Structure formats: structure tokens, C-alpha cells
């Protein structure tokens, strides 16, 4: 009699405990998934800062302490409205020059303009897949299969990263606000050079 009376509250207590454990496990599945995405974005941000992507993909301006990347235009690439003057004649030891913005470069390959890395669908990386991004850094070709990527894009340095880290860089870039900025196509070097 006493044993039976005790058994019922014990059963209720056990069921409550079990269900609360199950609920907690089920409830945490969602935040854990978003948590790992947030961690990848955070890791990507760290790698982008270390990898100097802002040095070339963010237009520089003259600040109070001298030239610096204009972070209000972070990673938007060469500004579409900026028309570059003809390349300077470089002589002797000098073979490469950069525009004031650090977003246009001239050298034996002609003139290259840094890409818009924000996720704008028309002018940035908005329609890129993670696989395209990895293959670009692995092969040095546009989207992993197109034309050869021109200097001074250090794709071979990014190639040293693991797939996981390149994915993190991509996740961070895709988390930026999309900015519409159509970067010009590269200019070939003059004939005979
Ligand atoms: C020294 C300057 C420089 C640095 C640093 C740099 N880039 Fe670039 N990047 C360029 C230039 C120039 C281009 C355009 C090359 C071309 O048109 O072939 C480019 C193009 C790209 C492209 C487009 C490639 C394609 O397939 O069209 C991606 C993506 C890219 N860079 C990502 C990055 C990332 C991520 C970083 C940081 C880890 C980075 N870049 C650092 C200069 C740079």
C-alpha cells in the first residue's frame, strides 16, 4: 500500500525530468546550428582582417593620419565612378603602380581593378557559390574555371588556408551588406608589351 502510493509521485517526477531533458536537447538543436554559422562568420572576419583584403578591396582615402581604407565602403572594390587616368610610364626598377585608392593596379599585365566582395547579386559575390569561391583560391581562375586572375590578387596565399577557413572567409563576405558597385573589366597592356 505505502509502496504503491510512493510509486506514483516518483513516476511523475521521473517523467517530468526525462521530458525536460528531451525538451532542452530538442530546443538547443536550432541555436547550435545558428551558433556554428555565427562562429564561421566570426572566424572569416578574423581571416579577412589578417589577410589584408581591405588593403586592396576597400578604397583608400586621405584621413587625418594619412592614407587609410575608407571603411564606410568596406570591401566594395574599385569605385565605379572613379575613372583612372592612363597608366604612368614606369622605368628602371619600377614596374608596378597603384591608384590612390589602392583599388586599381598597373603592371606588365595591364590594369586590374579589385573586385566587389560584398554579396550584391549583380556586381558582387551575391550569385557565387561556396564551391566557386574555394576553387577560385585553389586554381587562380575566375570562379574556379574562367580567365586567370591578375596580379596583385594573392589567391595563392588564400590557397594556403583549409577548405574550412576559406568557407569561413566566404561566410563572412556573404554576411556583409550588399553594395551595388560595378567594377570595370581589366585593361590589356598596350600592344607589344
Ligand atoms: C594586393 C591587393 C589585393 C589583396 C591584398 C587582395 N586582393 Fe582580391 N583581388 C585583387 C585584384 C587586383 C583583383 C582583380 C583581379 C582580376 O581582375 O583578375 C582581385 C580579385 C578578387 C576576387 C575575384 C576573383 C574572380 O574570380 O574574379 C576575389 C573573390 C578576391 N579578390 C578575394 C580576396 C580576398 C578574400 C582577399 C583577402 C584574403 C583578397 N582578395 C586580397 C587584389 C587584391
Boltz pocket constraint, residues with backbone or C-beta under 6 A from the ligand:
constraints:
  - pocket:
      binder: B
      contacts: [[A, 47], [A, 48], [A, 51], [A, 52], [A, 53], [A, 54], [A, 55], [A, 56], [A, 57], [A, 102], [A, 103], [A, 105], [A, 112], [A, 113], [A, 114], [A, 115], [A, 117], [A, 136], [A, 141], [A, 142], [A, 143], [A, 144], [A, 148], [A, 149], [A, 150], [A, 151], [A, 152], [A, 153], [A, 154], [A, 158], [A, 169], [A, 186]]
      max_distance: 6.0
